[in-house]
Amino acid sequence: MKKLTVLLLTFMAALAAIAQTATPPVDATASPAERSMAQASRLIEKNPKNFEACNALALALSRRARETSDVKFYAQAEETLQKSFAISPGNFDGERIHVWLLLGKHEFAAAREEAHKLNKKMPDDVMVYGFLTDANIELGNYKEAEDAAQLMLDLRPGNLPGLTRAAYLRELFGDVDGSIELMNMAYQSTPPGETEDRAWILSQIGHLQLMSGRIGEADNTLQQALALFPGYHYALGNLAKVRVEQKRFEDAVNLLQQRYDAAKHAENLYDLAEALELAGHQDQAQKAFAEFETKSRLESVRADNSNRELIFYYADHAQLPAKALDVAEAEYARRHDVFTLDAYAWALHINGRDTEASTQIAAALAVGIRDAKMLRHAGEIALSTGDRVAAERYLLDSTKMNAPGSGQARELLASLSTPKKN
């Protein structure tokens, strides 16, 4: 359940239109997805042959997956979508939702292929361009992603899914302020009743503020997200990172434990294990890391995996460089996005293959991303190749960001300035 720069508002507007028929009131305490699920289910009860209602239910279930980080809702959405196709084979809305589900399951290459097919059928469909943007971002095809996102905004200026995708691309290209500006535009345009969408946007803004060193602003923004949507897993994870930067490690543990209790994904357990280690709970941390490794290896061959976390576990905690490289090579065969390139570079580095590592980390940074941890990796790799000038430049850039990863860069940079004792 990695971050995808997708909002469902365009689809949800269509669902709302379907639900305009007289239906009993829905529980006011229900989430937006739960309300949509209830409305669609009632329409299906009235007319089991209503394939549009089946599409609406499948979409609402996939939205519930994002709300809860529970992948079981994707399976339920798939089952519901098959009912839609049984009633109306190949209906376009159903095919779009199918692509959305492929993205949710991290089957990015398949999603890209299916989105291209839909694009040929309907060249002016905004959401299909959105899916092309998402798939290409995750695969590392950034020029294709940028072109698709621009077409979204050209076709329908200011549309919310287009704004959020453009924002994520700006982040990847190094324009964090521009990314925050677009996310704020999206937030202002999102209806107040769409609490999960608004919380998602706030969580992304908080992430951007954190990654650019605005720790206090990130804290406030993420608190707003949790006030809108209590227990929201994206906000909990980002707020825990804020707490780590504030050296409030116990608070970070509590937040990440809350997230893991709600969504027992391997990557969530990895973050919890790291926080436990920082808080000084070594025995608990080792137990959590061991459980993480077991869970992560079991899912390693799936598209929706925790391979990046597994790479860094083997590299930075277990000191098993060969295993880190095995996982990194497998993930690199699937995708070339900047985060995979960074993990692959780090795995190459700890195996002493620094010339290759330099090539991979340079490719990641060439996209434009400003990530303190990635810059620190670049600095350490440059040091290992003997390029001290580049190493100091990377490390200094990392320290200036005052973001996650800057602390270790600062320590390493200080050690380079300390005269060696004879």
Buried (B, 14 or more C-beta within 10 A) or exposed (E): BEBBBBBBBBBBEBBEEBBEEEBEEBEEEEBBBBBBBBBBBBBBEEEEEBBBBBBBBBBBBBBBBBBBBBBEBBEBBBEBBBBBBEBBEEBBBBBBBBBBBBBBBBBBBBBBEBBBEBBEEEEEBBBBBBBBBBBBBBBBBBEBBBBBBBBBBEBBEEBBBBBBBBBBBBBBBBBBEBBBBBBBBBBEEBEEEBBBBBBBBBBBBBBBBBBBBBBEBBBEBBBBBBEBBEEBBBBBBBBBBBBBBEEBBBBBBBBBBBBBEBBEBBBBBBBBBBBBBBBEBEEBBBEBBEBBBEBBBEBBEEBBBBBBBBBBBBBEBBEBBEBBBBBBEBBBEBBBBBBBBBBBBBBBBBBEBBEBBBBBBBBBBEBBBBBBBBBBBBBBBBBBBEBEEBBBBBBBBBBBBBBBBBBBBBEBBEEEEEEEEE
